[in-house]
């Protein structure tokens, strides 16, 4: 009987831990993505660290493939560090495609990627 009570108490404690953990993760994720949802014409975003995708939404939700490619590009660009420079060689990188652009921003240990729609304007005839 006491063994059953002990198991139930452990399960209750684990459940409480998981709820607290998920709340912390949600709060951390919302802090990471706070301004990303408000970017005009954004189609989606990724927040990436060396460990993987920390947050994602829109067309980039759970897009591990794109995250891997972007991180490879960032690592390659970081190899071009100027001699003696302590800072990374860049803070922002844009990958322009026909209909949209990926804007990549490096901040600390995180890489923020936003996919934005390009608003094509018709040429003005004068």
N, C-alpha and C positions, 0 to 999 in steps of 0.2 A: 504494500500500500504506500509506504513512504517513498519507494522507488518510483512509482507512478507520479506521485506529487512532485518529486524532484525533476522528473522529465518534463512535466507540464510547466513547472517554474522556469526551467531552462528554455523551453519553447517560447514562453511569454517574454522572457528577457531577450531572446534572439529577435522576436518580432518587434519589440520596442526598439532594439538597436537598428534593425533594418529601416524602421519608420524614421528614426532620427537621421540615419545615414542618407536616406533618400531626400529628406528635407534639406540637409546640408548640401547635397549634390545639386538639388534644384536651385537653392539660393546661390551657390557658386556659379552655376550655369547662367542664371539670370544676370548676375553681376558681370560675367564675361561678355554677354550678348546684349547688354543694356541698350547701346546706341545702334546696333546693327540693324534692328528691325525698322528704324526710322530713316535709313538711307534711301533717298529717292531712286526709283526705278530698279531697286534691288530685286533679283530673282531668287536669291538664296545666299547662304553664307556657311563658312566653316571656321572653327577655331581649332587650331592644331598645335600640339606640342610634340616633342620627340617621342613621347609614349603613344601618340595616336590622336584621333579626333576627340576633342573635349566637348564640342557642341556643334550642331549643324541644323539647318532648316531650309525650307523651300526646295528648289531644284538640286541643291547640294546636300540634302538630308541623307545621312548615312553613306555618303559618296567617298568611300575609302580609296577608290582608284584615283580620283582627282586629287585627294589629299596627298597621296603618295607621290604623284607627279609634281605637285606644287612644292612639296618638301624637298624633292630631288633638285628642282630648280633653285630653291633657296640655298641649299647646301652648295650647289655649284657656284652660285653668285658669291657666296661667302668665301670661297677659295680665292677670289680676286681682291683680297684685303691688301690695302696699301701697306708698304713696309713700315713698321713701327707704329701703325695706327691701332689704337685700342678699340675703337668703335667698329661695328660691322660696316662693310662697304656700301650698304644701302639701307634705307628704312622702308621704301615703298617700291613696288614693281607692278607694272601693268602688262597684261597679256591681252592684246587687242585682236578680236576676231570680227567677222563681218557684222554680226547682229548684237554681240555683247562683249563685255570686257571683264576680265578677272582682275580685281585690284587686290594686291597682296601687301600687307603691312606687317613688318616684324616689330614686335614690342616685347622686350625682355626675352623670356623663353617661349613666347607664344607667337604663332603666325595666324593672322586674321585674313581670311579670303572672302571677298564679296563679289558675287556675280551680278553685274548690272546690265540692263538693257541699254543699247546705244540708240539714242534718238536721232535717226537720220533726218536731216532737213533737206528739202529740195533746194537746188542751187537757185540763187536769185539772179534773174535776168535784168540787166540794167540797160 
